[in-house]
Amino acid sequence: MQANTSTTNICTRHDIMVERKKMQEHVDYWKDLSDRRIAIIFGPVLDPKGTWGIAIVEVASESEAHILGKNDPAVQAGFTFEVYPLPGAIFRK
């Protein structure tokens, strides 16, 4: 027999303000990378299963892409990231 249990997450105004600040730092970080022509494209993906973000970057090595991800304020706050190479990309003219 299983006991009935429930979990309630209560977000305080402080929690919401901290999350909003971290997300703004995340956007500012990627905007700076875009301004420096490192990030080619960055933004949210409105997946029906849950929103997530994508960034396509121009770097010399995969390790540089990992460094960019690890320096992202959202990742430092607990979000995860993955790096995948994009060989043979076709760009518009």
Residue pairs with C-beta under 8 A, 6 or more apart in sequence:
22 73
22 74
22 77
23 74
25 73
25 74
26 72
26 73
26 74
29 71
29 72
29 73
30 39
30 42
30 55
30 72
31 42
33 39
33 42
33 55
33 57
33 68
34 40
34 42
37 58
38 57
38 58
38 59
38 68
39 55
39 56
39 57
40 56
40 57
40 58
41 54
41 55
41 56
42 53
42 54
42 55
42 56
43 53
43 54
44 51
44 52
44 53
45 51
45 52
45 53
45 54
55 68
56 86
57 65
57 68
59 65
59 68
62 83
62 85
65 83
66 83
69 75
69 81
69 83
70 76
70 81
72 79
72 81
75 81
